[in-house]
């Protein structure tokens, strides 16, 4: 795969954010991210498993969904709650330990969408533990890979 321009965004002290331009309408990209049954197709970190998802096929405010994950060879499940939702513009969910995953979509011209993904661990129950185990750096690399794959998907 060729390298795709992914920009690092300053989202604050305890947030990791990246941005890329995707050659697709915002509604099309949003539909993919808003379906948790398809998150394994997006995941550049290698942690989201291709297992049955419990939850709706289209997320909405306050919706809950459970996905299979795997870290360090250990499978587990996570139930997240949608905390922010604006059709074709924003979707955000909260992890049980308090951090957020946020996706923002801005159609910069017809058929071209600026996509920003953010891992915000400011409200995490133990942010220093995430830092100790290198999750900001690891998640930054995963976000970069996810966005590169998303760009390639719509190229």
Backbone bond lengths (Angstrom), bond angles and torsions (degrees), N, CA, C in turn:
res aa  C-N    CA-C-N  psi(-1)  N-CA   C-N-CA  omega(-1)  CA-C   N-CA-C  phi
1 X - - - 1.443 - - 1.520 108.37 -
2 X 1.331 116.36 139.21 1.455 120.18 177.35 1.525 109.62 -79.54
3 X 1.331 115.31 152.79 1.461 119.95 179.10 1.527 109.60 -69.57
4 X 1.298 116.55 139.60 1.450 123.72 179.16 1.512 107.86 -115.92
5 X 1.323 116.01 143.53 1.468 120.47 -178.61 1.523 110.82 -66.56
6 X 1.306 115.50 112.05 1.458 122.59 174.01 1.519 105.76 -121.67
7 X 1.320 115.96 127.15 1.450 122.33 -176.29 1.527 110.45 -102.98
8 X 1.322 116.09 138.48 1.458 120.97 174.06 1.528 108.15 -83.31
9 X 1.318 115.93 133.26 1.455 122.60 -178.64 1.528 108.70 -113.73
10 X 1.325 117.05 136.84 1.459 120.76 175.69 1.523 108.17 -80.53
11 X 1.327 116.67 106.16 1.462 122.21 -178.29 1.524 111.84 -109.70
12 X 1.324 117.29 9.61 1.454 120.51 -179.84 1.512 112.17 117.96
13 X 1.334 115.37 171.23 1.466 121.82 -174.34 1.525 113.63 -59.60
14 X 1.308 117.28 -41.43 1.461 120.22 -176.88 1.524 111.53 -117.45
15 X 1.322 114.35 47.55 1.459 120.63 175.64 1.525 108.07 -143.10
16 X 1.321 115.27 141.40 1.458 122.41 179.53 1.523 106.06 -119.27
17 X 1.332 116.33 122.83 1.454 119.64 -173.10 1.523 110.66 -138.72
18 X 1.343 115.47 139.90 1.452 122.46 178.36 1.526 108.58 -135.41
19 X 1.339 115.72 155.89 1.469 121.15 -176.78 1.522 109.95 -140.30
20 X 1.345 115.09 145.81 1.460 121.26 176.72 1.522 109.62 -150.49
21 X 1.324 116.01 157.77 1.464 121.74 174.88 1.525 109.06 -95.66
22 X 1.324 115.29 130.15 1.458 122.43 -179.40 1.529 108.12 -114.59
23 X 1.315 116.90 133.30 1.461 122.47 -178.12 1.533 110.33 -83.94
24 X 1.331 114.99 66.83 1.461 121.55 178.95 1.520 108.21 -160.35
25 X 1.329 117.18 154.95 1.462 119.99 176.00 1.530 111.04 -63.47
26 X 1.311 116.62 148.93 1.469 121.58 -179.45 1.525 111.06 -55.74
27 X 1.320 118.02 -40.73 1.470 121.13 -178.57 1.520 111.92 -60.36
28 X 1.315 117.00 -36.63 1.467 121.10 -178.78 1.536 111.40 -71.15
29 X 1.314 116.59 -43.22 1.466 120.78 179.41 1.527 109.59 -69.42
30 X 1.321 116.25 -43.27 1.463 121.66 178.89 1.529 110.72 -57.78
31 X 1.332 117.01 -44.23 1.466 121.20 -179.00 1.525 111.65 -57.92
32 X 1.316 117.24 -37.35 1.459 121.47 178.85 1.534 110.99 -67.11
33 X 1.330 116.61 -46.48 1.468 121.00 -178.04 1.527 110.99 -71.36
34 X 1.328 117.42 -33.01 1.465 121.51 -177.41 1.527 113.10 -76.26
35 X 1.322 118.02 -2.66 1.466 121.91 177.49 1.531 109.39 -107.83
36 X 1.331 117.65 99.53 1.473 119.29 -176.82 1.526 113.48 -63.52
37 X 1.313 117.54 -18.44 1.465 120.80 176.68 1.527 111.23 -69.13
38 X 1.332 116.30 -12.94 1.468 120.99 -179.38 1.533 112.45 -111.11
39 X 1.325 118.03 4.59 1.468 120.09 -177.13 1.529 112.89 -59.56
40 X 1.318 117.64 -31.43 1.469 119.58 177.91 1.529 111.08 -63.15
41 X 1.340 117.48 -25.32 1.468 120.96 177.66 1.535 111.30 -71.71
42 X 1.316 116.81 -25.40 1.463 122.50 -176.95 1.518 113.29 -92.43
43 X 1.297 116.55 -30.42 1.463 122.59 -167.40 1.526 113.74 -60.52
44 X 1.320 115.65 115.25 1.453 120.85 176.19 1.513 112.68 -94.69
45 X 1.328 116.77 -4.89 1.470 120.61 -177.47 1.517 112.41 -87.63
46 X 1.333 117.37 -19.28 1.457 120.48 -177.22 1.521 113.50 80.21
47 X 1.330 117.87 12.95 1.466 120.32 -177.50 1.524 113.63 -100.34
48 X 1.334 118.11 -22.51 1.466 120.61 -178.76 1.517 108.36 -86.38
49 X 1.322 114.86 123.58 1.457 119.93 -177.03 1.521 111.67 -88.83
50 X 1.311 115.19 153.08 1.461 122.68 176.41 1.527 108.13 -87.15
51 X 1.311 116.07 71.14 1.462 122.30 -179.94 1.524 107.88 -125.59
52 X 1.301 118.05 166.02 1.467 118.75 178.23 1.534 111.32 -56.37
53 X 1.325 114.43 137.91 1.463 122.31 178.71 1.515 107.42 -103.44
54 X 1.313 116.45 139.13 1.451 121.15 174.79 1.520 107.63 -101.34
55 X 1.320 116.55 113.58 1.456 120.84 -179.99 1.513 110.66 151.28
56 X 1.317 116.14 176.29 1.465 120.45 -177.83 1.528 111.91 -70.42
57 X 1.326 115.80 161.83 1.460 120.71 175.78 1.522 111.39 -82.99
58 X 1.335 117.10 -14.90 1.455 120.54 173.54 1.523 107.25 -133.31
59 X 1.328 114.44 116.69 1.458 119.34 -178.95 1.526 110.69 -70.83
60 X 1.319 114.94 157.88 1.457 123.31 176.41 1.527 107.08 -150.74
61 X 1.304 117.11 170.80 1.470 121.25 -178.94 1.521 109.80 -54.61
62 X 1.313 116.78 133.70 1.471 126.22 178.85 1.529 114.97 72.08
63 X 1.327 118.69 1.21 1.464 120.71 177.27 1.528 109.19 -66.53
64 X 1.315 115.84 149.34 1.464 122.20 176.45 1.526 107.76 -115.90
65 X 1.334 115.26 144.90 1.458 119.71 176.45 1.519 108.71 -147.46
66 X 1.334 115.23 147.32 1.460 121.90 -179.24 1.521 108.73 -119.63
67 X 1.333 115.40 127.83 1.465 120.70 178.58 1.526 109.27 -123.71
68 X 1.322 114.78 152.01 1.453 121.04 174.44 1.520 109.27 -82.56
69 X 1.308 115.99 136.26 1.458 122.60 -178.96 1.532 108.44 -127.79
70 X 1.340 114.52 168.73 1.463 119.87 175.59 1.520 108.09 -153.08
71 X 1.321 115.82 122.89 1.463 121.91 176.19 1.524 107.79 -131.56
72 X 1.322 115.15 136.84 1.472 120.59 178.29 1.522 111.76 52.59
73 X 1.346 116.25 33.40 1.453 121.78 178.33 1.513 114.66 80.85
74 X 1.338 117.91 1.03 1.462 121.65 -176.98 1.533 110.17 -104.90
75 X 1.339 117.03 117.52 1.462 119.38 177.57 1.537 111.16 -79.38
76 X 1.310 116.18 146.46 1.465 122.15 177.05 1.517 108.25 -159.42
77 X 1.327 116.77 172.94 1.457 121.74 178.29 1.525 109.46 -121.92
78 X 1.319 114.70 146.59 1.459 122.27 179.54 1.524 108.42 -128.32
79 X 1.329 116.02 131.79 1.462 121.15 173.60 1.514 108.10 -107.14
80 X 1.321 115.71 119.46 1.458 122.32 179.84 1.521 109.86 -111.10
81 X 1.327 115.46 159.04 1.464 122.50 179.68 1.518 109.07 -122.52
82 X 1.320 116.73 131.47 1.460 121.75 178.61 1.536 108.48 -71.40
83 X 1.322 115.61 121.93 1.471 121.48 -177.03 1.525 112.64 -110.36
84 X 1.311 117.00 -18.38 1.452 121.16 178.45 1.505 109.83 -139.99
85 X 1.321 116.36 135.12 1.459 119.55 -177.66 1.521 110.00 -155.16
86 X 1.322 115.24 124.39 1.448 121.74 171.45 1.526 105.66 -142.50
87 X 1.313 116.09 112.97 1.462 122.90 -174.16 1.532 112.01 -43.27
88 X 1.330 115.37 123.83 1.465 124.69 176.57 1.531 114.26 65.79
89 X 1.349 118.32 7.58 1.463 120.87 -178.82 1.517 114.45 -127.46
90 X 1.328 117.89 -36.15 1.467 120.62 -173.89 1.516 110.84 -154.00
91 X 1.319 115.26 136.94 1.459 120.82 167.58 1.527 106.93 -143.95
92 X 1.319 115.39 133.76 1.466 121.21 -177.25 1.522 107.78 -142.29
93 X 1.334 115.59 139.46 1.453 119.24 174.92 1.511 110.34 -132.32
94 X 1.323 113.77 153.85 1.468 121.98 -178.09 1.518 109.49 -106.52
95 X 1.315 114.72 130.54 1.460 123.94 175.83 1.538 107.81 -78.38
96 X 1.326 118.95 151.68 1.466 120.41 -179.71 1.542 114.53 -56.93
97 X 1.331 118.33 -25.96 1.467 119.98 179.36 1.530 112.84 -86.56
98 X 1.334 116.77 0.55 1.458 119.81 171.17 1.515 117.52 109.25
99 X 1.326 118.85 -11.62 1.466 117.99 179.24 1.529 110.82 -86.17
100 X 1.329 114.57 164.99 1.458 121.31 -175.55 1.529 110.81 -120.83
101 X 1.327 114.06 148.99 1.461 122.83 168.34 1.516 105.78 -116.76
102 X 1.322 116.79 121.81 1.462 121.20 -175.92 1.531 109.64 -124.86
103 X 1.308 115.48 135.74 1.455 123.62 175.51 1.522 107.74 -120.33
104 X 1.333 116.40 129.78 1.456 121.84 177.25 1.524 108.59 -122.75
105 X 1.341 115.39 140.50 1.457 122.21 -175.89 1.526 108.54 -128.48
106 X 1.326 117.09 127.02 1.456 121.56 177.85 1.519 107.76 -134.99
107 X 1.322 116.38 112.39 1.459 120.06 179.24 1.527 107.46 -75.83
108 X 1.327 116.20 109.21 1.466 121.94 -175.03 1.520 112.56 -80.45
109 X 1.317 115.61 -24.55 1.466 123.61 173.32 1.518 105.59 -160.23
110 X 1.316 118.81 163.12 1.461 118.88 -178.60 1.533 111.99 -53.11
111 X 1.328 115.44 123.52 1.461 120.61 177.67 1.515 116.15 81.40
112 X 1.328 118.28 7.27 1.467 122.15 177.34 1.531 108.06 -130.50
113 X 1.323 115.57 123.17 1.463 120.49 -175.85 1.519 111.54 -122.73
114 X 1.313 115.24 129.78 1.465 122.02 172.40 1.528 106.56 -84.02
115 X 1.323 115.98 119.57 1.463 121.58 -178.25 1.521 108.37 -112.74
116 X 1.335 115.75 127.71 1.460 121.77 177.84 1.524 108.12 -120.85
117 X 1.321 116.50 126.54 1.465 121.72 175.94 1.521 107.74 -115.00
118 X 1.339 115.85 134.19 1.458 121.62 -176.92 1.526 110.84 -132.28
119 X 1.325 115.00 134.26 1.462 123.23 169.48 1.526 105.08 -104.99
120 X 1.322 117.33 107.85 1.465 122.46 -177.23 1.521 109.11 -109.07
121 X 1.320 115.80 107.63 1.462 119.63 -177.86 1.531 111.99 -107.01
122 X 1.321 116.63 17.44 1.469 121.02 177.07 1.528 111.67 -52.83
123 X 1.357 119.13 -47.80 1.463 119.47 -177.78 1.532 114.64 -88.12
124 X 1.326 118.14 7.85 1.471 121.15 -178.17 1.522 110.20 -57.17
125 X 1.323 116.74 148.72 1.468 121.61 -177.77 1.524 112.69 -65.75
126 X 1.328 117.45 -25.96 1.464 121.02 178.85 1.534 109.04 -146.38
127 X 1.337 118.41 69.91 1.469 120.51 -175.35 1.528 113.64 -59.34
128 X 1.331 116.44 -32.73 1.469 119.83 179.43 1.526 111.52 -63.60
129 X 1.331 116.88 -29.96 1.466 119.85 177.97 1.530 110.43 -69.42
130 X 1.326 116.43 -39.26 1.466 119.52 176.84 1.520 109.93 -61.63
131 X 1.325 116.12 -41.88 1.460 120.79 178.70 1.521 111.10 -66.32
132 X 1.324 116.94 -42.01 1.465 122.02 179.43 1.532 111.35 -58.63
133 X 1.330 116.08 -39.52 1.464 120.61 -178.46 1.524 112.93 -91.35
134 X 1.329 117.73 6.78 1.454 121.90 173.63 1.521 116.54 76.06
135 X 1.332 117.19 20.27 1.459 119.21 -177.65 1.525 114.35 -64.67
136 X 1.329 121.11 -36.02 1.471 118.13 177.20 1.534 112.17 -57.68
137 X 1.326 116.66 -45.63 1.470 120.23 179.55 1.526 110.66 -67.69
138 X 1.317 116.58 -44.90 1.461 121.61 -179.72 1.530 110.63 -62.11
139 X 1.331 117.15 -44.91 1.460 119.88 -179.53 1.525 111.30 -69.60
140 X 1.329 117.18 -33.02 1.462 120.07 175.42 1.520 111.06 -60.64
141 X 1.328 116.44 -43.54 1.469 120.88 178.20 1.527 110.39 -65.26
142 X 1.334 116.75 -39.94 1.467 120.79 178.55 1.519 111.79 -64.66
143 X 1.337 117.21 -41.46 1.464 121.42 178.38 1.532 109.72 -63.84
144 X 1.326 116.61 -44.32 1.470 119.97 178.48 1.517 110.42 -57.49
145 X 1.311 116.78 -47.20 1.455 121.19 -179.95 1.530 111.51 -64.22
146 X 1.319 116.73 -41.68 1.466 121.04 178.00 1.520 110.59 -59.15
147 X 1.334 116.74 -47.69 1.461 120.09 -179.03 1.530 111.57 -66.28
148 X 1.320 117.26 -37.89 1.476 120.20 177.27 1.539 109.68 -61.84
149 X 1.317 116.62 -42.73 1.457 120.30 179.90 1.526 111.11 -68.49
150 X 1.327 116.97 -36.10 1.461 120.97 177.90 1.529 110.52 -65.24
151 X 1.324 116.92 -43.76 1.469 121.02 177.09 1.529 109.63 -60.68
152 X 1.320 117.43 -46.95 1.462 121.63 -178.87 1.527 111.38 -62.91
153 X 1.302 117.34 -36.23 1.466 122.20 -179.84 1.521 111.69 -59.78
154 X 1.322 116.91 -37.57 1.465 121.41 -176.40 1.538 112.96 -102.28
155 X 1.320 117.08 7.18 1.483 119.99 -178.57 1.515 111.74 -70.08
